[in-house]
Amino acid sequence: MPTFIDTHAHLTFPDFTGDLPEVVERAAAAGVDRIISIGTDLDSSRQAIELAERFPGVFAAVGWHPGHAEEAPDTIREPLLELARHPKVVAIGECGIDYYRLPSKNGGTADNDARLKEKQRRLFVEQLEVAAETGLNVVVHTRDSFEDAVAILEPFSTRLRAVFHCFVGTPAEVKRVLDLGSLVSFTGIATFKNAATVRESLASTPLDRFMLETDCPYLAPVPFRGKRCEPAYVRDLAAMVAGVHGCSIETLSEATNQTARLFFPRLR
């Protein structure tokens, strides 16, 4: 049976508290034999490592999500460096820039926005520096912020690679990412009826330049849309992706697994 890797899952979220062993078992039964659990702050990053120690097929990424920048300390450099030394930590992230919920959208001021944007930028740069120092690549989150995220990443592009996870941008934006030597990753959104642009971007991306993910517990693919997502559903996403690329499931498995193992050097 062709195998797949869920390159972005949030197994530390409370949605999985009651049945995590069964979730991991269902993934393996569906051929999803590797899962990367993503940290969104230091605590969840530590929890992701604990899960990686508990389950052989689970690995961790450690970082601080830009959506939680307001709660971040002035620096996370030293604790992040310590976490990144763990042998099952395969990347830094998720990190990046997110302007979807700026303070001005909820009664705040333009100055509030500017302060938050600056803190997100500093947090992102610090994580890029840690990634470059440790030889790891980065998992990048962007929302309403693509241009700024690319501008911050660009000076680091000779020292590391990024995956723009949960990619929903245009084919032109795909090219911008690929030109930096980086990758994109697609979720169940690509199966949604109203996601024609995402499928166009998927079709425009070479078979060896993207990865697959669930971003679970969110974004379950059709036919599970609206339900809790879980890593096993990579299999359903893969069926649609293979159709868009006109290739077999076996070819897609080989290509995406190779891409993931090259991008995440500690993924075994």
Secondary structure, DSSP 8 states (H G I E B T S, - for coil): ---EEEEEE-TTSGGGTTTHHHHHHHHHHTTEEEEEEE-SSHHHHHHHHHHHHH-TTEEEEE---GGGGGGS-S--HHHHHHHHTSTTEEEEEEEEEE-TT-GGGGT--HHHHHHHHHHHHHHHHHHHHHHHHHT-EEEEEEES-HHHHHHHHGGGTTT--EEE-S----HHHHHHHHHTT-EEEE-GGGGSTT-HHHHHHHHHS-TTSEEE---BTS---TTSTTS---GGGHHHHHHHHHHHHT--HHHHHHHHHHHHHHHSTT--
